[in-house]
Amino acid sequence: MPGDIMDKKLEEALDFSNYRFTLNTRKQNLKMRMRSMLTVGYNNTIFTASMELINFSKLVIDAGSEKYVFMDDNDNPVMIKDVKDFNARLLGAYTNALNEYYVENEKLKKLRTTKQLVGIQ
């Protein structure tokens, strides 16, 4: 009888450990997906749509500049000739990535078993 209780507790601990590992893996995959969605190709260069870059490009627009030199993800200066379009693309990428992250994260919160997390149940 005591062995059965110990086996049951061990099985529960193992199930919980598997659940936490699977949940953390799913969350990491979700974060990586969001990071890839934040990548914006513009003028044959790559930018990451960050709040900092979105806000700075908006500041440039508000200052009345139509074109401006920005640093891309590889630290290369790039002349952006249409800052409004650039800002709109950055904001669109950021919004889409954040919305998808939110929706998928909310789904993860509702999954309570490892089988649910891996889509078996």
Secondary structure, DSSP 8 states (H G I E B T S, - for coil): -HHHHHHHHHHHHHHHHHHHHHHHHHHHHHHHHHHHHTEEEETTEEEE--HHHHHHHHHHHHTT-S-EEEE-TTS-EEEES-HHHHHHHHHHHHHHHHHHHHHHHHHHHH--SHHHHHT--
